Amino acid sequence: MRRFAIGLSGNPHDGDDLCQMTIERALSNRSRWEEGTRLDSWMYRIMRNIWIDEGRKTTRSMQTFVAEESGVRVGGDGAQEAAVELSNVDRAMQKLPGDQREAVLLVMVEGYAYKEAAEIVGCPVGTLNSRLVRGRDALMAMLGEAT
């Protein structure tokens, strides 16, 4: 859940806040969860709705996981290439439109099946598939330019 929140919000601090708001809302509305349905899908839907609501309230800029100025310290253990590549992927993810980023995060990062991800997002499977393909292609194009 935290990984999805960080992916949506763009940084760990806002991701943690999003997780906390999700848990708070889920607990206060626990009577609305239907026995026999997937709790994780319900939680992801709550998180997505909060993220949309918060995004409408504020227009703050997105940040990467690692601030550019901390690049001097990145790679001290010999993993410079991996850190740079992860930073490139994160920047590219943040440039994607929200619907494409959601699809990529749910399917490619979180490992949800297309049908489950479509239920979380609240769209038909075909729409989710289209968003995923466009998002993946855009990422590949952006990352191809980065190398």
Buried (B, 14 or more C-beta within 10 A) or exposed (E): BEEBBBBBBBBEEBBBBBBEBBBEBBEEEEEEBEEEEBEBBBBBBBBBEBBEEBEEEEEEEEBBBBEEEEEEEBEEEEEEEEBBBBBBBBBBBBEBEEBBBBBBBBBBEBEBEBEBBBBBBEBEBEBBBBBBEBBBEBBEEBBEEEE
